[in-house]
Amino acid sequence: MIMQAEEKKFFTLDEYLELEVNSNTRHEYIDGEIIPMTGGTPEHNEIASILNALLRVSLKGRPYSIFVADQRLWIPDRKLYTYPDVMAVPRPLERQQGRTDTITNPVMIAEVLSKSTKSYDRDEKFSAYRTIPTLREYLLIDQYTPHVEQYSKTDSHKWIFTESNDLESSISFSSIPFEIRLADLYESVEFEL
């Protein structure tokens, strides 16, 4: 018996958007390919929820919108639609031309790392995020142990890396007026021993 390799199907941007708007699940679009997004663990969702809540309280009355997981982001230089775990976006929102449901101007993006996506989040996804002119800060948050990697943009091609793993340490943001203690970020998370 001869096995044939399954051919990849490529979609146009319009085909993806039509499918996505009518879908019950979320998908990323990466240069013609549609990739289903898997569900997260309780720890993943807890961390994203805590960060969202603390950002909302801290930025109340300031000109920012905070989005969690379901807000689509368009990265034109990479032909990528994605749904970051948490985004801070200055108002007014900049939307993809011709769309009311897709934004383009985050200043801060945070991704909660999972075993299946951590390499992608650190490499290809961060490379794509760096092409967003407004982006100033990228956070990678480990869900299995207290550990946060922070990348802060200092000029057009320079990013400063800071690493935190002590629950008593704090992370200060340069993109938005916000600071968070790791103990607060991981407040309700039960780590596996």
C-alpha positions in Angstrom: 0.0 0.0 0.0 1.4 3.4 -1.0 0.7 6.3 1.4 0.3 9.7 -0.1 1.3 12.8 1.8 -1.7 15.0 2.7 -1.6 18.2 0.7 -1.8 21.4 2.8 -4.6 23.7 1.9 -3.9 27.4 1.7 -6.5 30.1 2.2 -6.8 33.7 1.2 -7.2 36.3 3.9 -10.9 36.8 2.9 -11.5 33.0 3.0 -9.9 32.8 6.5 -11.9 35.8 7.8 -15.2 34.3 6.5 -14.5 31.0 8.1 -13.3 32.6 11.4 -16.3 34.9 11.8 -18.6 31.9 11.5 -16.6 29.5 13.6 -17.2 28.4 17.2 -13.5 28.0 17.8 -10.6 30.4 17.2 -7.9 29.9 14.6 -4.6 31.6 13.8 -3.9 32.5 10.2 -0.2 32.2 9.3 0.6 33.2 5.7 -2.2 31.1 4.1 -2.5 28.3 6.7 -5.3 28.1 9.2 -4.1 26.7 12.6 -6.7 25.7 15.3 -6.0 27.1 18.7 -6.3 24.6 21.5 -7.9 25.3 24.9 -5.7 26.3 27.8 -5.2 24.8 31.3 -6.9 26.2 34.4 -3.5 27.7 35.4 -3.1 29.4 31.9 -6.5 30.9 32.2 -6.0 31.9 35.9 -2.8 33.8 35.1 -4.3 35.6 32.1 -7.4 36.5 34.1 -5.3 37.9 37.0 -3.1 40.0 34.7 -6.2 41.3 33.0 -7.9 42.2 36.3 -4.8 44.0 37.7 -4.3 45.9 34.4 -7.9 47.0 34.3 -7.7 48.3 37.9 -4.4 50.0 37.4 -5.3 51.6 34.1 -8.8 52.7 35.0 -9.4 56.2 33.7 -6.4 56.1 31.4 -6.6 55.9 27.6 -6.0 52.1 27.2 -8.2 49.1 26.3 -7.2 45.7 27.7 -8.1 42.6 25.7 -7.9 38.9 26.7 -7.6 36.0 24.3 -10.6 36.6 22.0 -9.4 39.8 20.3 -7.9 39.3 16.9 -4.7 41.0 16.0 -3.5 41.5 12.4 0.2 41.6 11.7 0.5 42.7 8.0 4.2 42.2 7.6 3.9 38.5 8.4 0.3 38.0 7.0 -0.6 36.7 10.5 -3.9 36.9 12.4 -3.5 35.8 16.0 -5.2 36.1 19.4 -2.6 37.1 22.1 -3.4 36.1 25.7 -3.4 39.7 27.0 -2.9 43.0 25.1 -2.8 46.6 26.2 -3.9 48.9 23.4 -4.0 52.7 23.4 -7.2 54.4 22.5 -8.3 55.2 19.9 -8.0 51.7 18.7 -6.5 51.2 15.2 -8.3 48.6 13.3 -7.4 46.7 10.2 -8.6 48.6 7.1 -12.1 47.4 6.2 -12.6 45.5 9.5 -14.3 46.4 12.8 -13.2 43.3 14.7 -9.4 43.3 14.2 -6.9 45.6 15.8 -3.4 46.5 14.8 -1.8 48.8 17.5 -1.0 47.0 20.8 1.8 48.5 23.0 2.0 45.5 25.3 1.4 41.8 24.6 1.6 39.0 27.1 1.6 35.3 26.3 1.1 32.5 29.0 3.5 29.7 27.9 2.3 26.2 27.5 4.4 23.1 26.7 3.1 23.0 23.2 3.5 26.7 22.3 6.5 28.0 24.3 9.0 27.6 21.5 6.6 29.2 19.0 5.8 32.1 21.4 9.5 32.8 22.0 10.7 32.5 18.4 8.4 32.9 15.4 5.6 34.7 17.2 7.9 37.2 18.9 9.6 37.8 15.6 6.2 38.6 14.1 5.2 40.8 17.0 8.4 42.8 16.6 7.2 44.0 13.2 4.3 45.8 14.9 5.4 49.5 15.0 3.5 50.3 18.2 4.6 47.3 20.3 6.9 48.3 23.2 6.7 45.4 25.6 6.4 41.6 25.4 5.9 39.3 28.4 6.3 35.5 28.4 4.7 34.0 31.6 5.4 30.5 32.6 2.4 28.7 34.0 4.3 25.8 35.5 6.7 27.7 37.8 7.1 31.4 38.8 9.0 32.7 35.9 8.4 35.8 33.7 10.5 36.9 30.7 10.1 40.6 29.8 11.2 42.2 26.6 11.1 46.0 26.5 11.8 48.0 23.3 14.3 50.8 23.7 14.6 51.9 20.0 13.7 50.7 16.6 15.8 47.5 16.7 16.8 47.1 20.3 15.0 45.1 23.0 16.1 44.7 26.6 15.6 41.3 28.3 14.7 41.0 32.0 13.9 37.8 33.8 12.1 37.4 37.1 11.5 34.2 39.1 11.3 35.4 42.7 7.7 35.8 43.9 8.8 38.9 45.9 10.2 40.6 42.8 8.2 43.1 40.7 8.0 43.8 37.0 7.8 47.5 36.0 6.4 48.2 32.5 7.8 50.8 30.2 4.9 50.8 27.7 2.1 51.5 30.2 2.0 52.9 33.7 1.9 49.5 35.5 3.9 47.4 37.9 3.1 43.9 39.2 4.5 41.6 41.8 5.0 38.0 40.8 3.3 37.0 44.0 0.2 38.8 42.8 0.4 37.5 39.2 0.6 33.9 40.5 -1.7 34.4 43.5 -4.1 31.6 42.9 -1.9 29.2 40.8 -1.2 25.8 42.3 2.1 24.5 40.9 2.7 20.9 40.3 5.4 19.5 42.6 
